[in-house]
Amino acid sequence: MKKNLMLQILIAFILAIIVGSIFGSKATVVQPLGDLFLRLIKFIIVPLILSTIIVGVTGAGGIKKLGSIGGKTVLYFLVTSLAAISIGLLAGFVFSPGTGTDVVLEGGAAETVTSDGVITTLLNIIPTNPIEALTSGAVLQIIFFAIFLGVGITLVGEKGKPVQDFFEGLAEVMYKITGIIMKLVPIGVFGLLAPIVGTYGLPVLLPLIKVIIAMLVAVIIHVAITYSLAVKTLGKMSPNQFLKGIFPAASVAFATCSSSGTLPVTMKNVQENLGVSKETSSFVLPLGATINMDGTAIYMGIAVMFIAQYFGESLSFSQILIVALMGTLASIGAAGVPGAGLIMLTMVLTAVNLPLEGIALIAGIDRVLDMLRTSVNIMGDASACVVVESSLGNKQLIVEENSSTIS
């Protein structure tokens, strides 16, 4: 069943394209299949994040080792995010998607999207009511609560063991539920993709095809160079093995456009296909699903160049530097949910004084771009797991290509 999952996903992709192309908007009749899969994924996210992070923190081997894992993870995310937006800006410059593009703004100017300042955003990570954070699904606050709860359990020592045992048991239960839901991935991919292909077909995509091509090329370059070099040199793993192992999760990310929603699948693939320990993956992946948005960084680089070119604006070197820095920080702060890229793009456009109306230009194809950037986000999280795990001296990493089991 496991080794057939990749084939099933590929078949689901092909069927979705065929059904969407033939039936057009009528393909939305299969949307409930996608909605069912999304609801099943969403219903396990909160208990999965809470339990796995606590288990990851308590199993990290002490506060000193935990700090080491956290520091390496965040540093890796920052470096790859900066590389991502640089590649995005370069792709926007080379392809010049905004020049000669025949796009008409519908309905006037786009609505202004407001976002909190950096200080407020950081303060909002700390929940004033952890229970409310759990019920509302505030991922950053849940992660903060889980990390501190795990640290507290570690500091208490023997008296905190019953609490640790409870969350370890809960984590195992959530892993088992995740395995059951995984069997529905092909059905979910078909139900999500067919309506999208039917709604956002070639007639809609052709006017902005250069943006999509630029995004696709930038994504391929980032994966082929940044991640491949990282897993090969720092993770001691074959890039082919890495890409094959994370393919199912990247496929789900492509269909769902949600890093957080794909988390259960990513966790399963990283542990079973790449050999990363539960302790490392349980800490790195939930954190990465929230703060590691390389795909969003690529998207923002291309989108800013596209909007500037469309409005005939020339970006100075200082403005490009601002875009790179703001894009890196904004991608780190982007929530792992569909559409977050547009909100983060507002911050970057404001920083370089470009018209916010430009957001409406690419809103029509944002879902397609979101598919690409979310897949990159997932692969970035997985590559971080491999690199961090290797730095800890774990010998369980699957480095031989013929040792792979795709699940």
C-alpha positions in Angstrom: 0.0 0.0 0.0 2.8 2.4 0.9 4.8 1.9 -2.3 1.7 2.4 -4.4 0.8 5.7 -2.8 3.0 7.7 -5.2 1.4 6.1 -8.2 -2.1 6.7 -6.8 -1.2 10.4 -6.3 0.1 10.7 -9.8 -3.1 9.1 -11.2 -5.2 11.5 -9.1 -3.3 14.4 -10.6 -3.8 13.2 -14.1 -7.5 12.5 -13.5 -8.0 15.9 -11.9 -6.5 17.7 -14.9 -8.6 15.6 -17.4 -11.8 16.1 -15.4 -11.2 19.8 -14.8 -10.3 20.4 -18.5 -13.4 18.5 -19.8 -16.1 19.6 -17.4 -14.8 23.1 -16.5 -16.6 24.7 -13.6 -18.9 21.7 -13.4 -15.9 19.8 -11.9 -16.8 21.5 -8.6 -19.2 18.6 -8.1 -16.2 16.6 -6.7 -15.2 19.5 -4.3 -16.8 17.7 -1.3 -14.1 15.0 -1.7 -11.4 17.6 -1.2 -13.3 19.3 1.6 -13.7 16.0 3.4 -9.9 15.4 3.2 -9.2 19.0 4.3 -11.5 18.7 7.3 -9.9 15.4 8.4 -6.5 17.0 8.1 -7.6 20.1 10.0 -9.2 18.2 12.8 -5.9 16.6 13.8 -3.7 19.6 13.5 -4.1 21.1 17.0 -3.7 17.9 19.1 -0.9 16.8 16.7 1.1 20.0 17.0 0.6 20.2 20.8 1.6 16.6 21.5 4.4 16.3 19.1 6.2 19.5 20.1 6.0 18.6 23.7 7.4 15.2 23.0 10.1 16.8 20.8 11.0 19.2 23.6 11.0 16.7 26.4 12.9 14.1 24.3 15.5 16.6 23.1 17.9 15.5 25.9 17.9 18.6 28.1 17.6 22.3 27.8 21.1 22.7 26.3 20.5 20.3 23.5 17.0 21.8 22.9 18.6 25.3 22.5 21.1 23.8 20.0 18.3 22.2 17.9 16.3 25.4 18.0 19.2 27.7 17.1 20.3 25.5 14.2 16.7 25.3 12.9 16.0 29.0 12.9 19.4 29.9 11.4 18.8 27.4 8.6 15.3 28.9 7.9 16.7 32.4 7.8 19.5 31.6 5.4 17.3 29.6 3.0 14.6 32.3 3.1 17.1 35.0 2.1 18.3 32.7 -0.7 14.7 32.1 -1.8 13.7 35.8 -2.1 17.0 36.6 -3.9 16.2 33.9 -6.5 12.6 35.3 -6.7 13.9 38.8 -7.4 16.4 37.5 -10.0 13.6 35.5 -11.8 11.4 38.6 -11.8 14.2 40.6 -13.3 15.1 38.0 -16.0 11.6 37.1 -17.1 10.2 40.7 -16.7 6.6 39.3 -16.3 5.1 42.8 -15.8 6.3 44.2 -19.1 3.8 43.9 -22.0 1.2 42.1 -19.8 -2.4 42.7 -20.9 -4.1 42.6 -17.5 -7.2 44.7 -16.6 -8.0 45.5 -13.0 -11.5 44.6 -12.3 -13.6 46.5 -9.7 -11.1 49.3 -9.2 -8.5 49.3 -6.6 -7.8 46.4 -4.4 -8.9 46.5 -0.8 -6.2 47.6 1.6 -4.9 44.8 3.8 -3.6 45.8 7.1 -1.1 43.8 9.1 0.3 44.2 12.6 3.8 45.7 13.2 6.8 43.6 14.0 6.6 44.2 17.8 2.9 43.5 18.0 3.3 40.3 15.9 6.0 39.1 18.2 4.0 39.9 21.3 0.9 38.1 19.9 2.9 34.9 19.8 2.5 34.7 23.6 -1.0 33.5 24.4 -2.8 35.3 27.2 -5.2 32.3 27.3 -3.6 29.0 26.1 -7.0 27.2 26.1 -8.3 29.9 23.8 -5.3 29.5 21.5 -6.0 25.7 21.3 -9.7 26.2 20.5 -9.1 28.9 17.9 -6.2 27.1 16.3 -3.7 29.9 16.7 -0.6 27.9 15.6 2.1 30.2 16.7 0.6 30.6 20.2 0.1 26.8 20.4 3.7 26.3 19.5 4.8 28.8 22.2 2.6 27.1 24.8 3.8 23.6 23.8 7.5 24.6 23.9 7.2 26.2 27.4 5.1 23.3 28.6 7.8 20.9 27.4 10.5 22.9 29.0 8.6 23.0 32.2 8.2 19.2 32.2 11.9 18.8 31.6 12.8 21.2 34.4 10.5 19.5 36.9 12.1 16.1 36.2 10.6 13.0 37.7 7.4 14.6 39.0 6.7 15.7 35.4 7.0 12.2 34.0 3.2 11.4 34.2 2.5 14.5 32.1 5.2 13.6 29.6 3.8 10.0 29.4 0.4 11.4 28.7 1.5 13.5 25.7 3.7 10.8 24.4 0.7 8.5 24.4 -1.4 11.3 22.7 1.3 11.7 20.1 1.3 8.0 19.3 -2.5 8.1 19.0 -2.3 11.1 16.6 0.3 9.3 14.5 -2.0 6.3 14.1 -5.0 8.6 13.2 -2.7 10.3 10.7 -1.9 7.0 9.1 -5.6 6.3 8.6 -6.2 9.7 7.0 -3.2 9.2 4.7 -5.0 6.5 2.9 -7.4 9.1 1.6 -4.6 11.4 0.1 -5.3 10.4 -3.6 -9.0 11.0 -3.2 -8.3 14.4 -1.5 -5.9 15.5 -4.1 -8.4 14.7 -6.9 -11.2 16.5 -5.1 -9.1 19.6 -4.6 -7.4 19.8 -7.9 -10.2 19.0 -10.4 -12.3 22.1 -9.4 -9.2 24.3 -9.5 -8.3 23.1 -13.0 -11.9 23.6 -14.1 -12.1 27.1 -12.6 -8.6 28.5 -13.3 -8.0 26.9 -16.7 -5.8 28.2 -19.5 -8.2 31.1 -20.5 -7.5 32.6 -17.1 -3.9 31.7 -16.8 -2.6 32.7 -20.3 -2.5 36.5 -19.7 -0.3 35.9 -16.7 1.6 32.9 -17.9 5.0 34.7 -17.6 4.4 35.1 -13.8 3.7 31.4 -13.5 6.7 30.4 -15.6 9.0 32.7 -13.6 7.6 31.2 -10.3 8.1 27.7 -11.6 11.7 28.3 -12.8 12.6 30.0 -9.5 11.1 27.1 -7.5 13.0 24.5 -9.5 16.3 26.5 -9.1 15.7 26.9 -5.3 15.0 23.2 -4.8 17.7 22.0 -7.2 20.4 24.2 -5.8 19.6 25.4 -2.2 17.9 22.3 -0.9 20.0 19.8 -2.9 23.2 21.3 -1.8 22.0 21.5 1.8 20.9 17.9 2.2 24.0 16.6 0.3 26.7 18.6 2.0 25.1 19.2 5.5 22.7 16.3 5.6 24.9 13.7 3.9 21.9 12.5 1.9 21.4 11.9 -1.8 19.2 14.8 -3.2 17.3 12.2 -5.3 16.5 10.2 -2.1 15.4 13.4 -0.4 13.1 14.4 -3.2 11.6 10.9 -3.6 11.0 10.6 0.1 9.2 14.0 0.5 7.2 13.7 -2.8 3.9 12.6 -1.2 3.9 15.5 1.3 4.9 18.0 -1.5 2.0 16.7 -3.5 -0.5 17.2 -0.7 0.9 20.7 -0.1 0.5 21.4 -3.8 -3.2 20.5 -3.6 -4.1 22.0 -0.2 -1.9 25.1 -0.3 -1.4 24.8 3.5 1.9 24.1 5.2 0.1 23.5 8.5 -2.5 21.3 6.9 0.1 19.1 5.3 2.0 18.7 8.6 0.8 15.2 9.4 1.8 13.9 6.0 5.2 15.7 6.1 5.9 14.3 9.6 5.1 10.8 8.4 7.3 11.1 5.2 10.3 12.6 7.0 10.3 9.9 9.7 9.6 6.9 7.5 11.2 7.8 4.2 14.1 9.9 5.3 14.9 8.3 8.7 14.6 11.5 10.8 13.9 10.8 14.5 10.6 11.7 16.0 12.4 13.9 18.5 13.8 16.1 15.8 10.9 16.0 13.3 8.4 16.7 16.1 10.2 19.9 17.0 11.5 21.2 13.6 8.4 20.4 11.4 5.7 22.2 13.4 8.0 25.2 13.8 8.8 25.1 10.1 5.2 24.9 9.1 4.6 28.2 10.8 7.8 30.2 10.3 9.6 28.7 7.3 8.1 30.1 4.1 10.7 29.9 1.3 8.1 29.5 -1.3 6.4 32.6 -0.1 9.7 34.5 -0.2 10.2 33.4 -3.8 6.6 34.5 -4.6 7.1 37.9 -3.0 10.3 38.6 -4.9 8.6 37.8 -8.3 5.3 39.6 -7.3 7.1 42.8 -6.3 9.1 42.8 -9.6 5.9 42.1 -11.6 3.9 44.9 -9.9 6.8 47.4 -10.3 7.1 46.6 -14.0 3.4 46.7 -14.6 3.1 50.2 -13.2 6.4 51.3 -14.9 8.2 51.8 -11.6 12.0 51.2 -11.3 13.3 49.8 -8.1 16.5 51.2 -6.8 19.3 49.1 -5.3 18.2 50.2 -1.8 14.6 49.3 -2.5 15.7 45.8 -3.7 17.6 45.4 -0.5 14.5 46.4 1.5 12.5 43.9 -0.5 15.0 41.1 0.3 15.1 41.9 4.1 11.4 42.5 4.4 10.6 39.4 2.3 12.8 37.3 4.5 11.2 38.6 7.7 7.6 38.5 6.2 8.1 34.9 5.0 9.3 33.9 8.5 6.1 35.4 10.0 3.7 34.1 7.4 1.0 31.7 8.7 1.0 28.3 7.1 -2.5 28.6 5.7 -3.8 29.3 2.2 -3.6 32.9 1.0 -1.2 34.2 3.6 1.2 35.2 0.8 -1.1 38.1 -0.3 -1.2 39.5 3.2 2.6 39.3 3.5 3.0 40.9 0.1 1.2 44.0 1.4 4.0 44.6 3.9 6.6 44.4 1.3 4.8 46.6 -1.2 4.2 49.2 1.5 7.9 49.2 2.4 9.0 50.1 -1.1 6.1 52.4 -1.9 4.5 50.4 -4.7 0.7 50.6 -5.3 -1.2 48.1 -3.2 -3.7 47.9 -6.1 -1.1 45.7 -7.7 -2.2 42.9 -5.5 -5.4 42.6 -7.5 -3.2 41.9 -10.6 -2.1 38.5 -9.4 -5.0 37.7 -7.1 -6.6 35.8 -9.9 -3.8 33.3 -10.2 -2.7 33.4 -6.6 -4.1 29.9 -6.0 -1.8 28.5 -8.7 1.2 30.3 -7.3 0.1 29.2 -3.8 0.4 25.6 -4.9 4.0 26.1 -6.0 5.1 28.1 -3.0 3.5 25.7 -0.5 5.2 22.7 -2.0 8.6 24.5 -1.6 7.7 25.4 2.0 7.2 21.7 2.8 10.4 20.7 1.1 12.3 23.4 3.1 10.9 22.1 6.3 12.0 18.5 5.4 15.5 19.6 4.4 15.9 21.4 7.7 15.0 18.2 9.5 17.6 16.3 7.5 20.3 18.9 8.1 19.6 19.3 11.8 19.3 15.5 12.3 22.7 15.0 10.6 24.3 17.7 12.8 23.2 15.8 15.9 25.0 12.7 14.6 22.0 10.5 13.9 23.0 7.4 12.0 19.4 6.4 11.1 19.1 8.8 8.2 18.3 7.0 5.0 21.1 8.0 2.6 21.0 5.2 0.0 18.5 5.7 -2.8 17.6 2.0 -2.9 16.6 2.1 0.8 13.7 4.3 0.1 10.1 3.5 0.9 7.7 6.0 -0.3 4.7 6.5 2.0 
